[in-house]
Amino acid sequence: MAYVITDECISCGACAGECPVEAIAEGDSKYEINADACIDCGTCEATCPTGAIKAE
């Protein structure tokens, strides 16, 4: 079960800086999580200031 970033993302980059496996990258309109690289640690969800990251 990977995490996903919803449309509430404000592209601040806080999650990308905290991801231990660098599974998060800036997309066209928001940051995106590479589901194949995500290790389901939840660090990104706890870091997001807008609550835009949810377990899939």
N, C-alpha and C positions, 0 to 999 in steps of 0.2 A: 504494500500500500504506500504509494508515493504521495507527496504533498503537491498541491496545486496553488497557484497564485490567481486570485480572482480579480475582477475589474476594479476593486477598491484600491488596488496598487497605485501608489503615487510616484513610483520609480525613484525612490530615495536611495536604494542600493544597500540599505542596512542589512538585509537578508543575505545578499551575495557576499558581503564581507565576513559574515559569521559562518557560512557553510564550510564544514571541515573537508568536504570532498569536491568543492568548487562546482557543484551541480546547478548553480543558479547563474543566469546570464541575462543581460539586458536584451529585451525583444523589441519589436516595433513600437508597441504602445505601453508595455509594462514588462516587468521582469518575468522570466520563465524558468521553470525547474525541469531539468533533464531527468525524466522518470527512471531511465536506465542507470543513471549515476547516483540518484538519491538513495541514501541509506536509512531513511525514515527516523532520523535522530530527533527531529522536532525543534532543533535550534532555530531555524528560520521562523517558525511559527511564533516562538516566544519573543523573537527580536522585532517582528513587524509592528511598527507603530500604529498602523491602521487596522490590524486584524485581517489583512487580505489573504493570509496563507491558511489553508485548511487541509486536513487529511482527506485524501481522495476517497 
